[in-house]
Amino acid sequence: MHILVGLAGLAAVFYATVVTGQSHNFTGILHRPALILLGLAPPFIALVSYRPEELLDTVRSIAQGLRRAPSRARAELFEDLTRFASEVRRGRPAEALAAAEQSSHPLLQRIAPLVVKQYGTSEIEATASVASYVSGSSLKRSEEVLTTLARVAPAMGLVGTTLGLITLLRDLSDFSQLGPSMALALLCTLYGLVLANALYQPLARLVHNYILVSAEEARLVTRALTLVAEGKPIADVRNLFSESEGSGSLRADPAVG
Protein backbone atom coordinates (compact mmCIF):
# COMPACT_ATOMS: atom_id res chain seq x y z
CA MET A 1 0.00 0.00 0.00
CA HIS A 2 2.78 2.43 0.87
CA ILE A 3 4.28 1.86 -2.59
CA LEU A 4 1.06 2.94 -4.29
CA VAL A 5 0.78 6.00 -2.03
CA GLY A 6 4.39 6.94 -2.78
CA LEU A 7 3.95 6.57 -6.54
CA ALA A 8 0.67 8.52 -6.51
CA GLY A 9 2.26 11.26 -4.44
CA LEU A 10 5.25 11.41 -6.76
CA ALA A 11 2.96 11.74 -9.80
CA ALA A 12 1.04 14.51 -8.05
CA VAL A 13 4.29 16.33 -7.30
CA PHE A 14 5.36 16.15 -10.95
CA TYR A 15 1.97 17.43 -12.07
CA ALA A 16 2.00 20.29 -9.55
CA THR A 17 5.53 21.22 -10.61
CA VAL A 18 4.59 21.46 -14.29
CA VAL A 19 1.30 23.29 -13.70
CA THR A 20 2.82 25.73 -11.21
CA GLY A 21 5.77 26.35 -13.49
CA GLN A 22 3.48 27.53 -16.28
CA SER A 23 1.86 30.20 -14.12
CA HIS A 24 4.70 31.16 -11.80
CA ASN A 25 6.91 34.12 -12.65
CA PHE A 26 10.54 33.91 -11.70
CA THR A 27 11.27 36.50 -9.00
CA GLY A 28 14.57 35.36 -7.49
CA ILE A 29 16.31 32.46 -5.76
CA LEU A 30 13.04 31.14 -4.30
CA HIS A 31 11.18 29.35 -7.05
CA ARG A 32 7.90 27.69 -6.08
CA PRO A 33 7.85 24.87 -8.69
CA ALA A 34 11.42 23.86 -7.86
CA LEU A 35 10.63 23.97 -4.14
CA ILE A 36 7.59 21.74 -4.64
CA LEU A 37 9.60 19.21 -6.63
CA LEU A 38 12.65 19.04 -4.38
CA GLY A 39 10.75 19.40 -1.13
CA LEU A 40 8.15 16.69 -1.75
CA ALA A 41 9.53 14.26 -4.35
CA PRO A 42 12.37 12.73 -2.22
CA PRO A 43 10.05 11.86 0.73
CA PHE A 44 7.56 10.20 -1.63
CA ILE A 45 10.37 8.21 -3.26
CA ALA A 46 11.50 7.15 0.22
CA LEU A 47 7.93 6.05 0.91
CA VAL A 48 8.12 3.77 -2.12
CA SER A 49 11.33 2.16 -0.84
CA TYR A 50 10.59 2.04 2.90
CA ARG A 51 7.61 1.34 5.10
CA PRO A 52 6.03 4.24 7.01
CA GLU A 53 7.23 2.74 10.31
CA GLU A 54 10.82 2.89 9.09
CA LEU A 55 10.42 6.54 8.11
CA LEU A 56 8.96 7.32 11.54
CA ASP A 57 11.87 5.47 13.17
CA THR A 58 14.20 7.67 11.13
CA VAL A 59 12.55 10.81 12.48
CA ARG A 60 12.84 9.44 16.02
CA SER A 61 16.50 8.54 15.48
CA ILE A 62 17.24 12.08 14.31
CA ALA A 63 15.46 13.52 17.35
CA GLN A 64 17.39 11.21 19.69
CA GLY A 65 20.68 12.07 18.03
CA LEU A 66 19.99 15.79 18.35
CA ARG A 67 18.94 15.55 22.01
CA ARG A 68 21.65 13.19 23.21
CA ALA A 69 24.87 14.75 24.44
CA PRO A 70 27.40 11.88 24.64
CA SER A 71 29.32 13.17 27.67
CA ARG A 72 26.18 13.88 29.68
CA ALA A 73 24.60 10.58 28.68
CA ARG A 74 27.77 8.71 29.68
CA ALA A 75 27.77 10.44 33.07
CA GLU A 76 24.11 9.59 33.65
CA LEU A 77 24.74 5.98 32.65
CA PHE A 78 27.63 5.79 35.11
CA GLU A 79 25.42 7.09 37.92
CA ASP A 80 22.63 4.64 37.07
CA LEU A 81 25.02 1.68 37.01
CA THR A 82 26.66 2.74 40.25
CA ARG A 83 23.27 3.06 41.95
CA PHE A 84 22.20 -0.35 40.66
CA ALA A 85 25.47 -2.01 41.67
CA SER A 86 25.23 -0.52 45.15
CA GLU A 87 21.76 -1.95 45.69
CA VAL A 88 22.83 -5.37 44.41
CA ARG A 89 25.84 -5.39 46.70
CA ARG A 90 23.67 -4.49 49.67
CA GLY A 91 21.38 -7.42 48.90
CA ARG A 92 18.31 -5.33 48.09
CA PRO A 93 16.90 -6.76 44.82
CA ALA A 94 13.70 -4.70 44.85
CA GLU A 95 15.64 -1.45 45.14
CA ALA A 96 18.11 -2.62 42.48
CA LEU A 97 15.26 -3.33 40.03
CA ALA A 98 13.73 0.06 40.80
CA ALA A 99 17.08 1.74 40.10
CA ALA A 100 17.33 -0.07 36.77
CA GLU A 101 13.78 0.89 35.77
CA GLN A 102 14.51 4.55 36.50
CA SER A 103 17.48 4.53 34.13
CA SER A 104 17.11 6.27 30.79
CA HIS A 105 19.28 3.67 29.05
CA PRO A 106 17.12 0.92 27.50
CA LEU A 107 19.81 -1.77 27.59
CA LEU A 108 20.35 -1.29 31.30
CA GLN A 109 16.59 -1.58 31.85
CA ARG A 110 16.48 -4.89 29.95
CA ILE A 111 19.64 -6.58 31.18
CA ALA A 112 19.85 -5.47 34.81
CA PRO A 113 16.98 -7.78 35.93
CA LEU A 114 19.06 -10.74 34.73
CA VAL A 115 21.76 -9.78 37.21
CA VAL A 116 19.20 -9.62 40.03
CA LYS A 117 17.92 -13.06 38.99
CA GLN A 118 21.53 -14.31 39.17
CA TYR A 119 21.89 -15.35 35.55
CA GLY A 120 25.33 -16.46 34.45
CA THR A 121 27.69 -13.97 32.87
CA SER A 122 27.63 -15.81 29.55
CA GLU A 123 23.81 -15.55 29.43
CA ILE A 124 23.96 -11.87 30.34
CA GLU A 125 26.50 -11.17 27.60
CA ALA A 126 24.52 -13.16 25.01
CA THR A 127 21.25 -11.38 25.84
CA ALA A 128 22.96 -7.98 25.79
CA SER A 129 24.56 -8.81 22.45
CA VAL A 130 21.20 -9.66 20.88
CA ALA A 131 19.51 -6.55 22.33
CA SER A 132 22.36 -4.34 21.10
CA TYR A 133 22.19 -5.88 17.64
CA VAL A 134 18.44 -5.26 17.34
CA SER A 135 18.78 -1.66 18.48
CA GLY A 136 21.76 -1.05 16.20
CA SER A 137 19.95 -2.54 13.20
CA SER A 138 17.08 -0.11 13.64
CA LEU A 139 19.48 2.83 13.76
CA LYS A 140 21.37 1.57 10.70
CA ARG A 141 18.10 1.44 8.75
CA SER A 142 17.50 5.06 9.72
CA GLU A 143 20.94 5.98 8.45
CA GLU A 144 20.20 4.11 5.23
CA VAL A 145 16.97 6.08 4.74
CA LEU A 146 18.84 9.37 5.06
CA THR A 147 21.61 8.17 2.75
CA THR A 148 18.97 7.24 0.18
CA LEU A 149 17.42 10.71 0.44
CA ALA A 150 20.87 12.25 -0.04
CA ARG A 151 21.21 10.30 -3.30
CA VAL A 152 17.65 11.00 -4.45
CA ALA A 153 17.75 14.78 -3.98
CA PRO A 154 20.35 15.48 -6.73
CA ALA A 155 18.56 12.99 -8.98
CA MET A 156 15.32 14.92 -8.53
CA GLY A 157 17.28 18.07 -9.30
CA LEU A 158 18.25 16.55 -12.64
CA VAL A 159 14.62 15.60 -13.25
CA GLY A 160 13.60 19.20 -12.61
CA THR A 161 16.36 20.39 -14.93
CA THR A 162 15.04 18.10 -17.65
CA LEU A 163 11.47 19.32 -17.13
CA GLY A 164 12.66 22.90 -17.32
CA LEU A 165 14.55 22.29 -20.56
CA ILE A 166 11.57 20.52 -22.10
CA THR A 167 9.35 23.45 -21.19
CA LEU A 168 11.97 25.83 -22.52
CA LEU A 169 12.07 24.07 -25.89
CA ARG A 170 8.30 23.96 -26.06
CA ASP A 171 7.92 27.68 -25.42
CA LEU A 172 10.78 29.03 -27.54
CA SER A 173 8.32 31.22 -29.42
CA ASP A 174 6.98 32.71 -26.17
CA PHE A 175 9.77 34.80 -24.70
CA SER A 176 7.78 35.46 -21.50
CA GLN A 177 8.10 31.77 -20.57
CA LEU A 178 11.82 31.43 -21.16
CA GLY A 179 12.77 32.89 -17.78
CA PRO A 180 10.54 30.62 -15.65
CA SER A 181 11.57 27.55 -17.66
CA MET A 182 15.27 28.32 -17.29
CA ALA A 183 14.73 29.04 -13.58
CA LEU A 184 13.17 25.61 -13.11
CA ALA A 185 16.04 23.99 -14.99
CA LEU A 186 18.79 25.66 -12.98
CA LEU A 187 17.26 26.01 -9.52
CA CYS A 188 16.19 22.37 -9.31
CA THR A 189 19.83 21.34 -9.61
CA LEU A 190 20.79 23.92 -7.00
CA TYR A 191 18.08 22.84 -4.56
CA GLY A 192 18.96 19.18 -5.04
CA LEU A 193 22.62 19.75 -4.24
CA VAL A 194 21.81 21.92 -1.23
CA LEU A 195 19.35 19.39 0.20
CA ALA A 196 21.75 16.49 -0.29
CA ASN A 197 24.87 18.17 1.10
CA ALA A 198 23.41 20.56 3.68
CA LEU A 199 20.53 18.49 5.09
CA TYR A 200 20.36 14.77 4.34
CA GLN A 201 24.07 13.93 4.51
CA PRO A 202 24.64 15.82 7.80
CA LEU A 203 21.60 14.07 9.29
CA ALA A 204 22.95 10.72 8.10
CA ARG A 205 26.28 11.50 9.78
CA LEU A 206 24.41 12.52 12.94
CA VAL A 207 22.65 9.15 13.07
CA HIS A 208 25.91 7.35 12.26
CA ASN A 209 27.65 9.04 15.19
CA TYR A 210 24.69 8.15 17.38
CA ILE A 211 25.13 4.50 16.32
CA LEU A 212 28.80 4.58 17.33
CA VAL A 213 28.05 6.17 20.71
CA SER A 214 25.23 3.69 21.37
CA ALA A 215 27.52 0.76 20.55
CA GLU A 216 30.16 2.05 22.95
CA GLU A 217 27.59 2.52 25.70
CA ALA A 218 26.21 -0.98 25.08
CA ARG A 219 29.67 -2.47 25.56
CA LEU A 220 30.13 -0.48 28.75
CA VAL A 221 26.76 -1.59 30.12
CA THR A 222 27.42 -5.23 29.26
CA ARG A 223 30.86 -5.26 30.86
CA ALA A 224 29.71 -3.34 33.93
CA LEU A 225 26.78 -5.69 34.53
CA THR A 226 28.98 -8.76 34.16
CA LEU A 227 31.33 -7.28 36.76
CA VAL A 228 28.38 -6.77 39.09
CA ALA A 229 27.13 -10.31 38.42
CA GLU A 230 30.58 -11.69 39.26
CA GLY A 231 30.50 -9.81 42.56
CA LYS A 232 33.37 -7.53 41.69
CA PRO A 233 33.85 -4.29 43.65
CA ILE A 234 31.95 -1.23 42.47
CA ALA A 235 35.33 0.44 42.06
CA ASP A 236 35.88 -1.83 39.04
CA VAL A 237 32.81 -0.32 37.38
CA ARG A 238 34.13 3.14 38.15
CA ASN A 239 37.52 2.24 36.68
CA LEU A 240 35.83 0.87 33.57
CA PHE A 241 34.18 4.22 32.88
CA SER A 242 37.34 6.14 33.74
CA GLU A 243 39.27 4.14 31.15
CA SER A 244 36.55 4.69 28.53
CA GLU A 245 36.65 8.43 29.11
CA GLY A 246 40.43 8.55 28.91
CA SER A 247 40.62 11.77 30.88
CA GLY A 248 38.65 10.45 33.86
CA SER A 249 36.12 13.29 33.55
CA LEU A 250 33.27 11.34 35.12
CA ARG A 251 32.66 12.27 38.69
CA ALA A 252 32.28 9.38 41.08
CA ASP A 253 30.72 9.43 44.50
CA PRO A 254 33.55 8.70 46.96
CA ALA A 255 31.05 7.24 49.44
CA VAL A 256 30.12 4.46 47.01
CA GLY A 257 32.45 1.53 46.67
N, C-alpha and C positions, 0 to 999 in steps of 0.2 A: 504493500500500500504506500509506503513512504517513497518508493521509487516513482510511482505514478504521480504523487503529489509534487515531488521534486521536478519531474519532467514538465508537468503542467505549469508549475511556477516559473520554470526557466523559459518556457514558450511565452508566458505572459510578460516576462521581463523583456524579452526580445521585441515583442509587439509594442510594449510601452515605450521602449527606446526609440523604435522607428517612428511611431506616431508622434511622440514628443519632439523628436528631432526635426520633424517637418514644420512644427509650429513655434519652436523655441528659437529666439534670436540670441546669437552669441554676444555676451556682455562682458566677458572676462574669464578668469581662471576657473570660476565655478560654472559648470555646464550641466544642466539638469539631466539631459539624456545620458551623458557619460556617468553621472553619479548614480542614476537608476541602474544602469547596466553593471557597473563595478561594485555597487553596494549590495545588490540583491542576487546577482547571478552566482557568485561563488558559494553563498550559503545554500542555495537551491541545488547546486551541483554536489555539495557535501551531503545534502539530504538524500540524493540518489545513491551515494556510495556508502553512507552510514545510517544506522538506525537512529531515530530521535533520541533514544536513551543515551546513545554514545555521544551525541552532540550536547545533551544536557550535562553529561559527565565531564565533557570538555570545558564547559562554562564553569562548572564547580571546581575543576582542577585549576583553572586560571584564577578563580577567586581565592582558593586556598594558597596558591603560590604567591599571590599578591599580599595576602594577610600574614603569611608565616615569615617571621624573622628567624633565621637559623640559630643565631646565638641565644635569643630569648627562649626559643622552643627547646634548645638543648639544656638550658638552665632549668626550665620547668620540668623537663623529663628527668633530670638528675634529682630534683627535689621530690618528684613523685616516686621514683625508685627508692630513694633513701627512706622516705616515709613508709613505703610498703615493706622494705627489708627490715626496718626497725620493728614493725608490728609482728612480722614473722619470727624474728629473733626473740621477741618477748613472749611468744606462744599465744598470740591473740589472733586467731584466724578470721574472726568476724571483722575486726578492725582492719586487718590486712586486706580483705576483700573490699571493704568500704573505701580504703585508700586507693585501690586499683580502679574501682568504678569512678572515682572522682577525677582520675587522670584524663587529660585531653588527648593522650596518645592511644589510638585504637589497638595497636599491637599489645601494649601493656595491659589494656582492659581484657583482651582475649586470652593472653598467655599466663598472666599472674595467677588466676584461679588454679591452674595446673600445679603451680608451686605449692599452693596451700593444700591441694589434694595429694601432695607428695608423689607426683609423677617423677619418673626417672629423667635424668638430664637428656638422654638420647631422645625420649619422647617429646620433651619440651623443645629441643632444638628442631626436631622434625616438624612439629606443629607450627612453630614460628617460621620455619622455612616456607611451608605451604602458604601460610597467611601472608607473608611478605611477597611471595610470588604473585598471588592473586591481586594484592593491592598494587604492586608494580606493573602488572599487565594492564590494569585499568588506566593507570597514568600514561603508560606507553601508547595506548590507543588514543588518548587525548592528544599526545604529542604528534601522533600520526595524522590526526584530523587537521591540526594546525599546519603541519608540513604540507598536507594536500592543498589546503587553502592558499598557502604561499606559492604553490606551483600553479594553481588555477587562476589566480588573480592576473598575472601577466598574460596568460592564455586568453582570458576574457578581454584584456586590453587589446590583443591582436584581433579578436573577433570584432570589437568596436571599431578598430581601425579599418577593418575590411568593410564593415557596414557603412562607415563614413565615406570611404572611397567609392563604393557602389552608388551611394546617394549622390556623391559629387559628379560621377560620370553621367548619371541619369539627368541631372539638372544643369548640365553645362550651358544650356541656352538661357537659364534663369540665373543671372548673376547675383540676385538677392539670396539665393540658397547656397552659394559657394562657401560663404563664411561659416554658417552653421555646420555644413557637411565636413569641411576641413577641421573645424573645432572638434567634432565628434571623432574624427580619425586620429587626431593628435592627442587630445586630452584623455581618451580611453587608454592609450599606451602609458601616459603619465600616471594616471590614477592606478593602473594595474601595478606598475613598478613601485609606487609609493605604498600601496596596500601590502604588497608582498614583503618589501624590505623594511618598512617602518611600523607595521602592525603584526602581520601573521608570523613572520620569522622571529621577531623579538618575543612574542608570546610563546612560540614553540620552544625557544631557548629558556624562557622562564619555567615552563613545565618540565623541561629536561633537567634543569638545575634542581627543581623540586624533587624529581625522581632520585637524583644522586643523594640529596640530603636525607630523603626518606629511607633510602637503602642503608645509609650510614647509621641512622637512628635505629633501624631495625636490627642491625648487627649489635649495636650497643645494648639494646633492650634484651636481645637473646642471650648475650654473654653475661649481662648483669643478673638476669633471672637464673641462669644456670649456676652462677656463683652463690646466689641466695639458696637455691635448692641443695647445693652441696654443703651448706652450712658455713660458708666462708665468712670472714669478718666483713662488716659493712665498709671498712676502710678499703677493701679490695674493689668495691664498686666505685668508691670515690676516686681511687687511683686509676681505674679504667677510664673514667670521664676526663681526668686530668691529662692522661696520655693522649686521648682523642682530641682534646683542645690544643695540646702542644704547649700553650703558654700558661696553662693552669688557671684560666680566667674564671672558672666556675667557683662560686663561693660555697663552701661546705660549712655545715653547722658543726662546730667543734664539740658540741655536747653529744652528737650522735656518733656511735662507733663502738 
